[in-house]
Amino acid sequence: MLVSHGAMVMVIDGARRSLFRNRGTDVAIDLEVVENETKYVENTAALGTDKPGRSFSTTGPGRSAYQSTDFHQAAEDAFAAAAAEQLNGLAQQADLDFIVVAAPRVLGVMRHHYSGDLKKRLAAEIDKDYAGRPAADIAHLLRHHEM
């Protein structure tokens, strides 16, 4: 895959996000770290202590429980949405190509938050969990990715 000079590459999972800029050429990818963020998300048991609610049937003695909220997943989804908003802001400021490398679930959440400008400039989406890996591994992935 060819990655244009100056292209922004975001690599993200539910708790780690790295933003890179290609300072190399289309063929010789050289990723420079622009920003790193790690967010510790506690598990659901630590975040929420309430038991799930109960529903009572209006006819008969039947009762059922509501599904409990997964606070951990909700925090990861909010992290992914914030990353998409960051890319939206960058897409408005500069005429650059963007590539997103994300865990499949995170990529699905991010897609709901893409702006029209970002969709136009999005060169590729790769559904791989490469968050936390060094820039050389990500450059290797991009070089060998088939579109």
N, C-alpha and C positions, 0 to 999 in steps of 0.2 A: 504494500500500500504506500502511496506517495503522501507525504505529510508536508504541506507547504511551509515555507519559512515564516516564522512568527505565529504559527498555529498554536492555539491553546488546547492542552490536553488535560482533562480532569479525570482522576482515578479515585473512585469512591466506593466504600461499602457503608454499612450502617453506622459506623463509629469513626472512620478515618477518611480524610479527604486530602488529596494532594493536587495542586494545580501546577502544571508545567507549561513552558513555552519552548517551541522548537527554534533554537537559534542556529541550527544547521540548515542544510539544503533539503530539497524534496527527497532525495535518495539517501543522503548521509544524515540521518536523524540524530540531533544532539539536544537532549532535553535538559532544560535548566529549571530548577525548582523555583517557583514564584511564591508558593504558599503551602504550608502544611497545617492541618488541624486534626486533632484527635479529641474525641468527646467520649468520656466514660459514661456509659448508660447502665444503671443498676438493673438487676433483674426485677421482674414484675412483683415478686413477693416483697421486695424492699420498697418499691414505689407505691404499691396500693395494698391496703390491709382489709378493705371491706369485702364481705362475702357477696356473691352475686345475688341480685334481687330475686324475689319470688312473684309469680303471677298466679292469681287465683281465678279459676273458671267461674263464670256467672251461673252455669248450670251444673250441678253435681259437685262432688267433693274434690275434683281434680285440681292439682297444683303443678306448676312446673317452674324450673329455675331459668333465669336469663343467663346467657353466656357471660363469663367474667371478662373484663376489659384487659387486654394485653398492653400494659403501660410501657413495657420495654419496646415492643414493636411500634407503638405510637411515637415514642421518642426517636427511634431510628427513622421513621417516615418523616418526621419533622426535620430531621437533620438532612435528609435527601431533598426535601422541598426547599430548604434554605440554600442548598448547593445549586439547585436549578435557578433560584432567584439571583444568585451571584452571577451565574452564566448569562442570565437575561440582561443584567446590568452591563456586563462586559460586551455583550452583543450590540447594545445600543451605543456604546462609547466608541468602539473601534470596528473597522472592517476586516475582521479576522475569520479564519476557519476555526471550528471547534470540533473536538473529538471527545467523546465520553466513554470511559472504560469503567463499567460498574457491575456489581453483583446483579444477577437477573432481577431480583425483587426490587432492589434500589432503583434500577433502571426503569422499571415499570412505574414506580412512584414519581420519578423525576419527569417522565414524559408528560404527565398530567399538568406540569407546571411550566413547560417550555413556552416562551413567547413566540410570536410570529417571526421576529428578527432572528432569534436563535435557531428556529427551524430552518430558515433560509440558509444560514451559515453553517449548519451542522454537517460536517463532512462524513462522520461515521459514528456509530454507536456499537460498542463491543461489549457483549454480555459475559464478562469474565471478572472474577474477584481477584484483582491484582493490587488492591490497596495495601500499603505498607511495603511493597516491593521497591527495590532501587530503580533509578531512572534507566539503567542499562537493560533491565528485564522488560520494562515497559517499551523501550525503543525497539527491542528485539520482537516483542509481540506486534507492534505496529508495522515493522518491516515485513513480517511474514503473514500479516492478516490479509485474507482474500476478501474482496468485496463483491 
